[in-house]
Amino acid sequence: MYSVTLAHPQLDDRRFFCPTPGALRDVVWGAACAQGQPITAEGGHDSEMIAEVGDLRSRADIKGIATLKIFDITVTVEPVGTGTEFDCEGGHDGEDAALLGGPTTCDGRCRHRPRFGRQALTDLVCALDDAELDESGGCGACGLEVGQMCAGCERCNCHRHDGCARPAEGDDLDDCRCVENCGEDPATVCGLSGTPHMHPEDPNHPGAYGECPVHPERPGDR
């Protein structure tokens, strides 16, 4: 029985209970797979991974603790004194065990030791992705990359943006005569509706526009 801790410089430590050597291999394999890497620290094959985990387990049995570096994750293994799936933080003379589903002699302070399964692997992958976003200047909590932040305040979706206004394209934006939706008026409708563009001046078409003084590069319907 082993207690296994996964430590990453950008994540909180994650602890798991491994009752068998196979379960310990699953943790090591998962630590590599979660980082999108080959299944061993050296990029080898299954047999090498099994040997690495076997050596890790032997060192833990002899020294009481052993570590293995799997790319950016450090796996720490410690033998567990008891053979149960519960870690007791108190005495064993109470009567609350049945209510908690723990050992029959627990006083209510036994906690279940989590296993490393599919959900734990998924959570680890997501946490690493979020950490990578944070490291690049984005936000892992809401999934935005650095270039997707609010154009008004440069903050992410973890914040409210009730007072944010998109920056103006130019100092004279109030003078801009570009139109976007000209399809509402049959007199001005054109094939560029939906894209900022300009209309030629036409006295017979009220609401039509001539060349834009702010954005002369905009296309027109001429």
C-alpha positions in Angstrom: 0.0 0.0 0.0 1.4 3.4 -1.0 0.5 7.0 -0.7 1.5 8.9 -3.9 1.8 12.6 -4.3 2.0 14.4 -7.7 3.7 17.7 -7.5 3.9 20.3 -10.3 5.4 23.8 -9.9 2.1 25.5 -11.0 -0.4 23.2 -9.3 -1.5 22.2 -5.8 -0.2 18.8 -4.8 -2.5 15.8 -5.6 -2.4 12.7 -3.3 -3.6 9.2 -4.2 -3.8 5.8 -2.6 -2.2 2.9 -4.6 -3.1 -0.5 -3.1 -1.2 -2.5 -5.8 1.9 -2.1 -8.0 -0.4 -1.8 -11.0 -2.1 1.1 -9.5 1.2 2.8 -8.9 2.1 2.2 -12.5 -1.2 3.9 -13.5 -0.2 7.0 -11.6 3.2 7.2 -13.3 1.6 6.5 -16.7 -1.0 9.2 -16.1 1.5 11.8 -15.0 3.2 11.4 -18.4 0.1 11.1 -20.5 -1.4 14.2 -18.8 1.6 16.2 -20.1 1.2 14.8 -23.6 4.5 12.9 -23.3 5.6 9.3 -23.8 4.7 7.0 -20.9 8.2 7.0 -19.3 10.4 9.8 -18.0 13.0 8.9 -20.7 10.5 8.4 -23.5 10.8 4.6 -23.6 8.4 1.7 -23.7 6.0 -0.2 -21.4 8.7 -2.5 -20.1 11.0 0.5 -19.2 8.1 2.1 -17.3 7.4 -1.1 -15.4 11.1 -1.2 -14.4 11.1 2.4 -13.4 8.1 2.0 -11.2 9.5 -1.2 -9.7 12.7 0.6 -8.8 10.6 3.5 -7.4 8.6 1.1 -5.2 11.7 -0.7 -4.0 13.4 2.6 -2.9 10.2 3.6 -1.1 10.1 0.3 0.8 13.7 0.5 1.8 14.1 4.3 2.5 10.5 5.1 3.5 10.1 7.6 0.6 11.2 7.8 -3.0 10.7 10.2 -5.9 10.6 10.0 -9.7 10.7 12.9 -12.1 8.2 12.6 -14.9 8.9 15.7 -17.1 7.4 18.6 -15.0 5.7 16.4 -12.4 7.5 14.9 -9.4 6.0 11.6 -8.2 6.6 10.9 -4.5 5.8 7.5 -3.1 5.6 6.6 0.6 4.5 3.2 2.1 1.2 3.4 4.0 1.3 1.9 7.5 -2.2 0.4 7.4 -3.8 -1.7 4.7 -7.1 0.2 4.5 -8.3 2.8 2.0 -8.9 5.2 4.8 -6.5 7.7 6.4 -7.5 8.2 10.1 -6.8 11.6 11.7 -8.1 10.6 15.1 -8.6 7.7 17.5 -10.4 4.4 16.9 -12.7 4.3 19.8 -15.9 6.0 18.5 -19.1 4.8 17.0 -19.5 7.0 13.9 -17.9 4.7 11.4 -21.1 3.2 10.0 -22.4 6.7 9.1 -19.2 7.6 7.2 -18.6 4.3 5.6 -15.2 3.9 7.2 -13.5 1.3 9.3 -15.7 -0.2 12.1 -13.5 1.3 14.9 -13.2 4.8 13.5 -14.3 7.8 15.6 -15.5 9.8 12.6 -12.2 11.3 11.5 -11.2 8.8 8.8 -11.0 10.1 5.3 -11.1 8.1 2.2 -7.9 7.9 0.2 -8.6 8.7 -3.4 -7.6 6.4 -6.2 -6.1 7.6 -9.5 -8.6 6.8 -12.1 -10.0 8.3 -15.3 -11.6 11.3 -13.6 -8.4 12.1 -11.8 -6.5 11.9 -15.1 -9.0 14.2 -16.8 -8.8 16.7 -13.9 -5.0 16.7 -14.1 -5.0 17.3 -17.9 -7.5 20.2 -17.4 -5.4 21.7 -14.6 -2.2 21.5 -16.7 -4.0 23.2 -19.6 -5.3 25.9 -17.3 -1.8 26.4 -15.9 -0.3 26.7 -19.3 -2.9 29.4 -20.2 -2.1 31.3 -17.0 1.7 31.1 -17.8 1.2 32.5 -21.3 -0.8 35.5 -20.0 -4.3 34.1 -20.5 -6.7 32.9 -18.0 -7.1 29.2 -17.2 -10.2 29.8 -15.1 -12.3 31.0 -17.9 -10.3 29.5 -20.8 -9.3 32.8 -22.6 -6.0 33.2 -24.3 -4.1 36.4 -23.9 -5.4 37.8 -27.3 -9.0 37.2 -26.3 -9.1 39.5 -23.3 -11.7 42.3 -23.1 -10.7 45.1 -25.6 -12.0 47.7 -23.1 -10.1 46.8 -19.9 -7.8 43.8 -21.0 -9.3 41.6 -18.3 -10.8 38.2 -18.7 -14.3 36.8 -18.2 -13.7 36.2 -14.5 -14.7 39.9 -14.2 -17.8 41.9 -15.0 -17.6 44.2 -17.9 -20.7 46.4 -17.4 -18.8 49.6 -17.7 -16.3 48.5 -20.5 -16.4 50.2 -23.8 -14.6 49.0 -26.9 -11.8 51.5 -27.8 -12.6 53.8 -30.6 -10.9 53.2 -33.9 -9.9 56.8 -34.3 -10.2 60.2 -32.6 -12.8 61.3 -35.2 -15.0 58.2 -34.9 -18.0 60.5 -34.4 -17.4 61.8 -37.9 -17.3 58.3 -39.4 -19.8 57.7 -42.2 -19.2 54.0 -42.6 -22.4 51.9 -42.6 -22.8 48.3 -41.9 -26.4 47.3 -42.2 -27.9 49.1 -45.2 -30.5 46.4 -45.9 -33.2 48.0 -43.8 -33.8 50.7 -46.5 -34.6 49.4 -50.0 -33.1 52.7 -51.3 -29.7 52.0 -50.0 -29.5 48.2 -49.8 -26.4 46.7 -51.5 -24.3 43.6 -51.5 -21.9 44.9 -48.8 -24.5 44.9 -46.1 -23.1 43.4 -42.9 -19.6 44.7 -43.6 -18.4 48.3 -42.8 -18.6 50.1 -46.1 -19.6 53.4 -47.8 -22.3 54.5 -50.2 -21.8 57.1 -52.9 -23.5 60.4 -52.4 -26.8 60.5 -54.2 -29.3 63.3 -53.5 -32.1 61.0 -54.7 -31.3 58.4 -52.0 -31.7 60.0 -48.5 -29.4 58.5 -46.0 -26.8 57.5 -48.5 -23.1 58.2 -47.8 -20.2 59.4 -49.7 -16.5 58.8 -49.0 -15.7 58.3 -45.3 -13.4 61.0 -43.9 -12.1 58.6 -41.2 -11.8 55.3 -43.1 -11.2 56.1 -46.7 -10.0 52.6 -47.2 -13.4 51.1 -46.6 -15.0 49.5 -49.7 -18.0 51.2 -51.4 -20.9 50.0 -53.5 -19.8 52.0 -56.5 
